[in-house]
Amino acid sequence: MNASWLDFLPLFFQGLLVATGIGLVIGLEREHEQQAQTRHFAGLRTFPLIAILGFTVGFISDQYLSWLLPAVTLGIFLLIGTAYFIQAQNGNFGLTTELALSIAFILGALAAFGHPAEALAVAVVTTLLLSLKEELHGFVKQITDQELEAFIKFFVIALLLLLVLPNQYFGPENLLHYRELGWIIILVSSISFAGYLMLKFSGPQRGVLLTALMGGLFSSTMIAWVFAARSREAPSISRLWGTGILLSSSVLYVRILLLTATFNTALTWQLALPCLLMLGFTLLLVWHHSRDKGTPAQQANLPLGNPLNLRNALFFGLLYIAVTLFMHYSRLWLGEKGGYLSGFISGVADMDAITISTAKWAKQADTAFYGANVVMVAALSNTIFKFGVAMVQGHPTMRRSLVIGFGTVLLMGLAWLLFRLYF
């Protein structure tokens, strides 16, 4: 049982504690939801008891009587079905509590079979869905037929990509992976779809900036690609799209510091000054631009655009393939000695990979000075690429803020590199 934080307890009591906690969490939510009702089916006591029953029966079935769990499970389902029938006779046709009770029993058994982490994960998702009742119902009432169709298409396409694409590498030296490309396309589509929903339900400013902040944790390059395309669909807030690109790009400097701190703290100290300066300037610019919320008329008549822009996602996937192949052949033809050129090329496609690999290599070779320079070259390359994407694909009115933001950041990074190399 993988529960190292409970290793001081015997395995049986570890599972019992997990099952009890699962029942309490789900039962607490159900008790709170049904507190207005004078009588309800199951609440704070019933759910822990049913989860403990599932754990106990699962433990006995696993150790002694294999037939006990199927038999008790059938009995529990009959009991829950009978309770639902009685509730329905009184005009209560809701099935949520009954299903949640069944899940609690199954999760208790799952903990007994040595999977407490998995049981806890399912309990968290279950409780989250139960607690978001009003929000989910409100969401359904506000979406249009076009948005519902896009939502269904997105999940169908995501499932098809993950099921159809083989789990295999391809290309020179197996650089590319079919399923990884599928994930990239899904991620770009997810960012675009999440931005659309946040724009609709959170308003222009909050929606764009929240999407930029969350998307920047995964890939600020994808945010630049998606937001530049969206700026042409909603030109009235094109400056806000540009602000979102700058905000997501600021997350890049935090990621660099965190990754280098994980694999090579010497690089972190070398990169702290330029990264913090670029982060501070970018956030200051974001704060300045975010104060311009546009006119009420612009916000009221804001075109939301296409909720699912698959063409944009597919084109980004093709671009990713092209950049990866370009990186490979550049290294093949120019040799590994061109470390700065390798960093410049690698930074276009993926900052995390070049940062981690350089940090590990620099630690082994004890060359933090050179390693920090390579990481900064990659960061500047990534910034140039995002700048170019936004300038070519974005609406003209967003370019001024990006010229100031990315231009100043590039000058800061370049000045830092030149000072280290020549002074």
C-alpha positions in Angstrom: 0.0 0.0 0.0 1.6 3.3 -1.1 0.8 5.5 1.8 4.2 6.5 3.1 2.7 9.3 5.2 0.9 6.6 7.3 3.7 4.1 7.5 3.7 4.3 11.3 0.3 2.5 11.2 -0.3 -1.2 10.3 -1.7 -1.6 6.8 -5.2 -2.4 8.0 -5.5 0.8 10.0 -4.0 2.8 7.1 -6.8 1.6 4.8 -9.4 2.0 7.5 -8.4 5.6 8.1 -8.5 6.4 4.3 -11.9 4.8 3.9 -13.3 6.7 6.9 -11.9 10.0 5.6 -13.5 9.4 2.2 -16.9 8.7 3.8 -16.6 11.8 5.9 -15.7 14.1 3.1 -18.5 12.9 0.8 -21.0 12.7 3.7 -20.2 16.2 4.8 -21.0 17.6 1.4 -24.3 15.6 1.2 -25.3 16.6 4.7 -24.7 20.3 3.9 -26.6 20.0 0.6 -29.6 18.3 2.3 -29.7 20.3 5.5 -32.8 22.2 4.4 -34.7 18.9 4.2 -36.3 17.6 7.4 -35.6 14.0 6.4 -33.0 12.8 4.0 -31.7 9.5 2.8 -28.0 9.6 3.8 -25.7 12.1 5.4 -22.7 12.6 7.6 -22.9 9.3 9.5 -24.2 7.0 6.8 -21.5 7.7 4.3 -18.5 6.9 6.6 -20.4 3.8 7.7 -20.9 2.6 4.2 -17.3 3.3 3.3 -16.1 1.4 6.3 -18.4 -1.4 5.4 -16.8 -1.5 1.9 -13.3 -1.5 3.4 -14.1 -4.2 5.9 -15.8 -6.5 3.3 -13.1 -5.8 0.8 -10.4 -6.7 3.4 -12.1 -10.0 4.4 -12.8 -10.9 0.8 -9.1 -10.2 -0.2 -7.8 -12.2 2.8 -10.3 -15.0 3.4 -13.6 -15.2 1.6 -13.4 -14.1 -2.1 -17.2 -14.5 -2.6 -18.1 -12.1 0.2 -17.5 -8.8 -1.7 -19.7 -9.6 -4.7 -22.4 -10.9 -2.4 -22.4 -7.8 -0.1 -22.1 -5.5 -3.1 -25.2 -7.0 -4.6 -27.0 -6.5 -1.3 -25.9 -2.9 -1.0 -27.1 -2.1 -4.5 -30.5 -3.7 -3.7 -30.7 -1.7 -0.5 -29.9 1.6 -2.3 -32.3 0.7 -5.1 -35.1 0.1 -2.6 -34.4 3.4 -0.9 -34.5 5.2 -4.2 -37.8 3.5 -5.0 -39.3 4.7 -1.7 -38.0 8.2 -2.3 -39.4 8.3 -5.8 -42.8 7.2 -4.4 -42.7 10.4 -2.3 -41.9 12.5 -5.4 -38.1 12.8 -5.0 -36.6 11.5 -8.2 -33.0 12.6 -7.6 -30.4 9.9 -7.8 -27.3 11.8 -6.8 -27.1 10.8 -3.1 -27.8 7.1 -4.0 -25.0 7.1 -6.6 -22.6 8.9 -4.2 -23.4 6.2 -1.5 -22.5 3.5 -4.0 -19.3 5.2 -4.9 -18.4 5.5 -1.2 -18.8 1.7 -0.7 -16.7 0.9 -3.8 -14.0 3.4 -2.7 -13.8 1.7 0.7 -13.3 -1.6 -1.0 -10.7 -0.1 -3.3 -8.7 1.1 -0.2 -8.9 -2.4 1.2 -7.3 -3.8 -2.0 -4.2 -1.6 -1.6 -5.1 1.5 -3.6 -5.7 4.3 -1.1 -4.3 7.1 -3.3 -6.6 6.1 -6.2 -9.6 5.9 -3.9 -8.8 9.4 -2.5 -8.4 10.8 -6.0 -11.9 9.5 -7.0 -13.3 10.9 -3.7 -12.0 14.3 -4.5 -13.4 14.4 -8.0 -16.8 13.0 -6.7 -17.0 15.7 -3.9 -16.0 18.4 -6.3 -18.8 17.4 -8.8 -21.3 17.2 -5.9 -20.4 20.6 -4.5 -20.6 22.4 -7.9 -24.3 21.6 -8.5 -25.5 25.2 -8.8 -22.5 26.3 -10.9 -22.9 23.4 -13.3 -26.7 24.0 -13.6 -26.1 27.7 -14.2 -23.4 26.9 -16.8 -25.8 24.6 -18.8 -28.5 27.3 -18.8 -26.2 29.9 -20.3 -24.5 27.9 -23.1 -25.8 28.0 -26.6 -26.4 25.2 -29.1 -23.2 26.1 -30.9 -21.2 26.0 -27.7 -22.7 22.6 -26.7 -21.9 21.3 -30.2 -18.3 22.5 -29.8 -18.0 21.0 -26.3 -19.1 17.6 -27.6 -16.8 17.8 -30.6 -13.9 18.6 -28.4 -14.3 15.6 -26.3 -15.0 13.3 -29.2 -11.9 14.5 -31.1 -9.8 14.3 -27.9 -10.8 10.7 -27.3 -10.3 9.8 -31.0 -6.8 11.3 -31.0 -5.8 9.4 -27.9 -7.3 6.1 -29.0 -6.3 6.2 -32.7 -2.8 7.6 -32.5 -0.4 4.7 -31.6 1.9 4.9 -28.6 5.0 4.9 -30.9 7.9 7.1 -31.8 8.7 8.1 -35.4 11.0 10.4 -37.4 14.8 10.6 -37.3 16.2 9.0 -34.2 12.6 8.6 -32.9 12.4 12.3 -32.1 8.6 12.5 -32.4 5.8 10.6 -30.8 2.4 10.2 -32.2 0.4 10.4 -29.0 2.5 13.3 -27.7 1.5 15.2 -30.9 -2.1 14.4 -30.1 -1.7 15.8 -26.6 -0.2 19.0 -28.0 -3.2 19.5 -30.3 -5.6 18.8 -27.4 -3.7 21.2 -25.2 -3.9 24.0 -27.7 -7.6 23.4 -28.3 -8.1 23.3 -24.5 -6.5 26.6 -24.0 -8.6 28.1 -26.8 -11.8 26.6 -25.4 -11.0 27.6 -21.8 -10.2 31.2 -23.0 -13.6 31.3 -24.7 -15.5 30.1 -21.6 -13.7 32.4 -19.3 -14.2 35.3 -21.7 -17.9 34.6 -21.6 -18.5 33.9 -17.9 -15.8 36.0 -16.3 -15.7 39.0 -18.5 -13.0 40.1 -20.9 -10.3 41.2 -18.5 -10.5 38.5 -15.9 -11.2 35.8 -18.5 -8.2 36.7 -20.7 -5.8 37.1 -17.8 -6.8 34.0 -15.9 -6.5 31.9 -19.1 -3.0 33.5 -19.7 -1.9 32.7 -16.2 -3.0 29.1 -16.2 -1.9 28.5 -19.8 1.5 30.0 -19.0 2.1 27.2 -16.5 2.1 24.7 -19.5 3.3 26.7 -22.4 3.5 30.4 -22.9 4.2 29.7 -26.6 0.8 28.1 -27.0 -0.8 31.1 -25.3 0.9 33.5 -27.7 -0.3 31.4 -30.6 -3.9 31.1 -29.4 -4.3 34.7 -28.2 -2.8 36.2 -31.4 -5.4 34.3 -33.4 -8.2 35.4 -31.0 -7.1 39.1 -31.2 -8.3 39.0 -34.9 -11.6 37.5 -33.8 -12.1 40.1 -31.1 -10.1 43.2 -32.2 -11.9 45.5 -29.8 -9.8 44.1 -26.9 -6.7 43.2 -28.9 -4.6 45.1 -26.4 -6.0 42.9 -23.7 -5.0 39.8 -25.7 -1.5 41.3 -25.9 -1.5 41.8 -22.2 -2.4 38.1 -21.7 0.5 37.1 -23.9 2.9 39.2 -21.8 1.4 37.7 -18.6 1.8 34.1 -19.8 5.4 35.0 -20.9 6.2 36.2 -17.4 5.5 32.8 -16.0 8.4 31.5 -18.1 10.9 33.2 -15.9 9.4 31.7 -12.8 9.5 28.2 -14.4 13.2 28.7 -15.3 14.1 29.6 -11.7 12.1 26.7 -10.3 13.5 24.1 -12.7 17.1 25.2 -12.2 16.6 25.3 -8.4 15.4 21.6 -8.7 18.3 20.4 -10.8 21.2 22.8 -10.3 21.0 25.6 -7.7 24.2 27.2 -9.0 22.4 28.1 -12.2 19.5 29.6 -10.2 21.8 32.1 -8.5 23.4 32.9 -11.9 20.0 33.5 -13.5 18.2 35.1 -10.6 19.0 38.7 -11.4 18.0 38.7 -15.1 14.9 36.6 -14.6 13.6 38.7 -11.7 14.3 41.9 -13.6 12.4 40.6 -16.7 9.6 39.2 -14.5 9.2 42.5 -12.6 9.2 44.6 -15.8 6.7 42.3 -17.5 4.3 42.3 -14.5 4.5 46.0 -14.3 3.6 46.4 -17.9 0.7 43.9 -17.5 -0.6 45.9 -14.5 -0.4 49.1 -16.5 -2.2 47.7 -19.5 -4.8 45.8 -17.4 -6.1 49.1 -16.1 -7.5 49.8 -19.6 -10.7 47.8 -19.6 -12.2 49.3 -22.7 -15.5 51.1 -23.1 -18.8 49.4 -21.8 -20.0 49.3 -25.4 -16.9 47.4 -26.5 -17.4 44.9 -23.7 -21.1 44.5 -24.3 -20.6 43.8 -28.0 -17.5 41.7 -27.7 -17.5 38.9 -30.3 -16.5 35.7 -28.6 -15.3 34.0 -31.8 -15.1 30.3 -32.4 -15.2 28.2 -29.3 -13.2 25.3 -30.9 -10.6 26.4 -33.4 -9.2 23.1 -34.6 -7.4 24.5 -37.6 -5.3 26.7 -35.3 -4.4 23.7 -33.1 -3.5 21.5 -36.1 -1.3 24.2 -37.5 0.5 24.5 -34.2 1.1 20.7 -34.2 2.6 20.9 -37.7 4.8 23.8 -36.6 6.0 21.8 -33.6 7.0 19.0 -35.9 8.9 21.4 -38.2 10.8 23.1 -35.3 11.7 19.7 -33.8 13.1 18.5 -37.2 14.9 21.7 -37.7 16.6 21.4 -34.3 17.7 17.8 -35.1 19.2 18.6 -38.4 20.9 21.8 -37.2 22.6 19.8 -34.5 23.5 17.1 -36.9 25.1 19.4 -39.4 26.6 22.0 -37.0 27.8 19.6 -34.3 27.2 19.6 -30.5 29.9 22.2 -30.0 27.6 25.0 -31.0 26.0 25.1 -27.5 24.6 28.6 -27.9 23.1 27.8 -31.3 21.6 24.6 -29.9 20.1 26.6 -27.0 18.8 29.2 -29.4 17.1 26.5 -31.6 15.8 24.4 -28.7 14.3 27.4 -26.9 11.9 27.9 -29.8 10.2 24.6 -29.2 10.4 23.9 -25.5 12.0 25.9 -22.7 11.5 23.2 -20.0 13.5 20.6 -21.9 16.5 22.7 -22.6 16.5 24.2 -19.1 16.5 20.7 -17.4 19.0 19.2 -19.8 21.4 22.2 -19.5 21.1 22.3 -15.7 22.0 18.6 -15.4 24.8 18.9 -17.8 26.3 22.0 -16.2 26.2 20.3 -12.8 28.2 17.4 -14.1 30.6 19.5 -15.9 30.8 22.2 -13.1 30.2 25.0 -15.6 27.4 27.1 -14.1 28.6 30.2 -15.9 28.3 28.7 -19.4 25.1 26.7 -18.5 23.3 29.9 -17.4 24.3 31.6 -20.6 22.8 28.8 -22.7 19.6 28.9 -20.7 19.3 32.6 -21.2 20.0 32.3 -25.0 17.1 29.7 -25.1 14.8 32.1 -23.1 15.6 34.9 -25.5 15.0 32.6 -28.5 11.6 31.6 -27.0 10.7 35.3 -26.5 11.7 36.2 -30.1 9.5 33.3 -31.5 6.5 34.4 -29.4 7.1 38.0 -30.5 7.2 37.0 -34.1 4.0 34.9 -33.8 2.1 37.7 -32.2 3.3 40.3 -34.7 2.5 38.1 -37.7 -0.8 36.5 -36.6 -2.1 39.1 -34.1 -4.2 42.1 -34.8 -2.2 45.3 -35.6 -3.5 47.2 -32.5 -1.9 44.8 -30.1 1.6 45.2 -31.6 2.6 48.4 -29.8 2.4 47.0 -26.3 4.2 43.8 -27.4 7.0 45.8 -29.0 7.5 47.7 -25.8 7.2 44.6 -23.6 9.1 41.9 -25.6 11.6 44.5 -26.9 12.6 45.7 -23.5 12.8 42.1 -22.2 15.1 41.1 -25.1 17.3 44.2 -24.5 17.6 43.3 -20.8 18.6 39.7 -21.5 21.0 40.6 -24.3 22.7 43.3 -22.2 23.1 40.7 -19.4 24.7 38.2 -21.8 27.0 40.7 -23.4 28.1 42.0 -20.0 29.0 38.5 -18.8 30.8 37.6 -22.0 32.8 40.7 -22.5 33.2 42.4 -19.2 
